[in-house]
């Protein structure tokens, strides 16, 4: 499974809730912690309209919806891809999840792309788009048994 942005959020959430149904999951440019998203994104405080509460009044509701809160339940190999200049879903989301999964001893790989933003997969530099594609293909080939080792 692979998802980016909201799809990355869903991929990480599915890894925590239903990871045993997948052999590998790639989460790109995802929001993994809704509280820090409100305080670090270029659209900060926009989600309170969607959630009906804000992270100061009801932080538990934001935690309940944050994939990183369930990182201990992620057992599926994860690939995290993020751009360093992504102001929509800042890179701290990938960094926090990567460190948490490493700390828990989970299988996780993290690739960061300097000089790229939220649009890496669509309008990033050709070199980085090619690298991204190769990273994803190699990750899934390895975890789906499509390579000879």
LINBEL-V733076 format. One record per residue. N is the residue number from 0. RES is the residue in one small letter. SS is DSSP state (H for helix, E for strand, C for the rest). OMEGA is omega in whole degrees, -180 to 180 (NA if undefined). Layout:
n;res;ss;omega
N;RES;SS;OMEGA
N;RES;SS;OMEGA
This chain:
n;res;ss;omega
0;x;C;179
1;x;E;175
2;x;E;178
3;x;E;-178
4;x;C;177
5;x;H;176
6;x;H;175
7;x;H;174
8;x;H;-179
9;x;H;179
10;x;H;180
11;x;H;178
12;x;H;177
13;x;H;177
14;x;H;-179
15;x;H;-174
16;x;H;-174
17;x;H;-175
18;x;H;-179
19;x;H;179
20;x;H;-176
21;x;C;177
22;x;C;179
23;x;E;-179
24;x;E;174
25;x;E;178
26;x;E;-179
27;x;E;175
28;x;C;-174
29;x;C;167
30;x;C;-179
31;x;C;-180
32;x;C;-175
33;x;H;178
34;x;H;-179
35;x;H;175
36;x;H;180
37;x;H;-174
38;x;H;-177
39;x;H;-176
40;x;C;176
41;x;C;174
42;x;C;-179
43;x;C;-179
44;x;C;177
45;x;C;-175
46;x;H;180
47;x;H;176
48;x;H;179
49;x;H;-174
50;x;H;-179
51;x;C;177
52;x;C;177
53;x;C;-174
54;x;C;177
55;x;C;-179
56;x;C;-175
57;x;C;-179
58;x;H;-180
59;x;H;179
60;x;H;178
61;x;H;178
62;x;H;-180
63;x;H;-178
64;x;C;-177
65;x;C;179
66;x;H;-178
67;x;H;178
68;x;H;-178
69;x;H;-177
70;x;H;-180
71;x;H;-180
72;x;H;-179
73;x;C;179
74;x;C;179
75;x;C;175
76;x;E;-176
77;x;E;170
78;x;E;178
79;x;E;178
80;x;E;-179
81;x;E;178
82;x;E;-176
83;x;C;-178
84;x;C;177
85;x;C;-179
86;x;C;178
87;x;C;176
88;x;C;-174
89;x;C;-173
90;x;C;179
91;x;H;178
92;x;H;178
93;x;H;-179
94;x;H;-179
95;x;H;-180
96;x;H;179
97;x;H;-180
98;x;H;179
99;x;H;-180
100;x;H;176
101;x;H;-179
102;x;H;180
103;x;H;-180
104;x;C;180
105;x;C;177
106;x;C;-177
107;x;E;174
108;x;E;-177
109;x;E;176
110;x;E;178
111;x;E;-178
112;x;E;178
113;x;C;176
114;x;C;-179
115;x;C;-180
116;x;C;-176
117;x;C;-175
118;x;C;-177
119;x;H;-174
120;x;H;-177
121;x;H;-175
122;x;H;176
123;x;C;179
124;x;C;-179
125;x;H;180
126;x;H;-179
127;x;H;177
128;x;H;177
129;x;H;179
130;x;H;179
131;x;H;180
132;x;H;180
133;x;H;178
134;x;H;-179
135;x;H;-180
136;x;H;179
137;x;H;-179
138;x;H;-179
139;x;H;177
140;x;H;179
141;x;H;-174
142;x;H;176
143;x;C;176
144;x;C;-178
145;x;C;178
146;x;C;176
147;x;C;-179
148;x;C;NA
